[in-house]
């Protein structure tokens, strides 16, 4: 689905350069380059789904790792304002260590994150079904 959507977006971006006559050359060139990029990525996703999924996992792992690093350092910066300084420092160090580990092994870390997300969704689904069944009585 993602590949098909990217191809459609790319085609519409490319076709939009002929529709908008009052845009300047740089805007048209930007739409053309963006459309070609979407088109190429869409074709790549449709042709090689396994490689696309691997790159997606890598990007998720890298972005989450960077996010955890930044969050840890920000948390360290707010220790003096925290009510519980010990827990804040512990949480910050944990975020920094987790971010570093995730950046060193982004693919494995992303697989673990997706697995954890799947497990959480299964547990939430079980609770929702139990809640629905209890509500029916």
Secondary structure, DSSP 8 states (H G I E B T S, - for coil): -HHHHHHHHHHHHHHHHHH-SSS-HHHHHHHHHHHHHHHHHHHHHHH-HHHHHHHHHHHHHHHHHHHHHHHHHHHHHTGGG-SSHHHHHHHHHHHHHHHHHHHHSHHHHHHHHHHHHHHHHHHHHHHHHHHHHHHH-
